[in-house]
């Protein structure tokens, strides 16, 4: 049953996401064509090109033309994302919202985002990453600041 649902969804969402292959695996799946909402539960893994997202639950919203407009991942979210310019990010968050048309990720709740190419890290409660231009911004909690960690190579001059 799981394999049949996965195959059906791969076929459906592949055509919806600009001909990029999208593979979704989960322990269970429900869909309502009237509302345009599909819900994947338990051990959800989504792979598209070089990007990967894992979560306890992923809800996908589609418009009347059956094109995805929003992905919402919740519970133990982990991810790997590669931007248009090749910057590679990995991290964890409590909740992630992805807007495919804008190619924008919004990370919420105990976000830990690492830019692997430049060895930078961002910790905060809200981080936004636009994959088309690699721009990111972050907000901290009311009583806690955003933390950014850099690796600086300093060479001794003699």
C-alpha positions in Angstrom: 0.0 0.0 0.0 2.8 2.4 1.0 4.6 1.8 -2.3 1.5 2.3 -4.4 0.7 5.6 -2.7 4.3 6.7 -3.1 4.3 5.8 -6.8 1.0 7.6 -7.4 2.2 10.7 -5.5 5.5 10.8 -7.3 3.7 10.8 -10.6 1.2 13.4 -9.6 3.6 15.8 -7.9 6.4 15.3 -10.5 4.2 16.9 -13.1 3.1 19.6 -10.7 6.6 20.8 -9.7 7.9 22.0 -13.0 9.0 18.6 -14.2 11.4 18.0 -11.3 11.2 14.6 -9.7 9.7 14.8 -6.2 9.7 11.6 -4.1 7.7 11.4 -1.0 7.7 8.5 1.4 5.6 8.2 4.6 4.0 5.6 6.8 0.5 7.0 6.0 -1.2 9.3 3.6 -4.6 11.0 3.2 -5.8 13.4 0.6 -8.9 15.5 -0.1 -9.2 16.7 -3.7 -12.0 19.1 -2.7 -9.8 21.1 -0.4 -6.5 20.5 -2.2 -4.8 19.2 1.0 -2.7 16.1 1.2 -1.3 14.9 4.6 1.7 12.6 5.0 2.3 11.2 8.5 5.1 9.4 10.3 8.6 9.1 9.0 8.0 11.5 6.1 10.9 11.9 3.7 10.8 14.2 0.7 13.5 14.4 -1.9 13.7 16.8 -4.8 16.9 17.2 -6.8 19.6 18.0 -4.1 17.1 18.9 -1.4 15.8 16.6 1.3 13.3 17.2 4.1 12.3 14.8 6.9 9.5 15.3 9.4 6.8 13.7 11.5 4.1 15.3 9.4 4.0 17.1 6.0 0.9 18.9 4.7 0.8 19.9 1.0 -1.6 22.5 -0.2 -2.5 22.7 -4.0 -4.4 25.3 -5.9 -7.4 24.7 -8.2 -4.9 23.8 -11.1 -3.4 21.1 -8.8 -0.1 23.0 -8.4 1.5 23.0 -5.0 1.4 26.4 -3.3 2.7 25.5 0.2 4.4 22.6 2.0 4.2 22.6 5.9 6.5 20.2 7.7 6.1 19.7 11.5 7.7 17.6 14.2 11.4 16.7 14.2 12.1 18.5 11.0 15.5 18.1 9.4 16.6 19.2 6.0 19.3 19.7 3.4 18.8 22.5 0.9 21.0 23.6 -2.1 20.4 27.2 -3.4 20.5 28.2 -7.0 24.1 29.5 -6.6 25.2 26.2 -5.0 25.3 27.1 -1.3 24.4 24.1 0.8 22.4 24.3 4.0 21.5 21.7 6.5 19.7 21.9 9.8 16.7 21.3 12.1 13.6 23.2 13.1 10.3 22.5 14.8 8.3 23.6 11.8 9.2 24.5 8.2 7.0 26.1 5.5 8.1 26.0 1.9 6.6 28.2 -0.9 7.5 26.6 -4.2 6.6 29.5 -6.4 8.8 31.9 -4.5 11.4 29.1 -3.7 11.3 30.4 -0.1 11.8 28.4 3.1 10.5 29.7 6.5 11.9 27.9 9.5 10.4 28.2 12.9 10.9 27.0 16.5 14.5 26.3 17.7 16.0 26.7 14.3 19.6 25.6 13.7 20.7 26.3 10.2 24.2 25.6 8.9 25.7 26.9 5.7 28.1 24.1 5.0 30.1 25.7 2.2 31.1 28.8 4.3 30.9 27.1 7.8 28.3 29.6 9.1 25.5 28.8 11.5 22.3 30.6 12.5 20.4 29.8 15.6 17.0 31.5 16.2 13.3 31.1 16.4 12.5 32.3 12.9 14.8 32.0 9.8 13.9 32.7 6.2 15.9 31.4 3.3 15.3 32.3 -0.4 17.0 29.7 -2.6 16.9 31.9 -5.7 19.3 34.5 -4.3 20.7 32.8 -1.2 19.5 35.6 1.1 18.6 34.7 4.6 17.3 36.6 7.6 16.5 35.6 11.2 14.7 36.7 14.3 15.4 35.6 17.9 12.9 35.0 20.7 11.7 37.8 22.9 14.3 37.2 25.5 16.9 35.5 23.4 18.9 37.0 20.5 19.7 35.4 17.1 23.1 33.7 17.3 25.4 33.6 14.2 28.6 31.6 14.3 31.4 32.0 11.8 34.6 30.1 11.3 37.4 32.7 10.6 40.7 31.6 9.2 43.3 33.8 10.5 46.8 33.4 9.2 49.8 34.6 11.2 51.9 37.1 9.4 55.6 37.3 10.0 
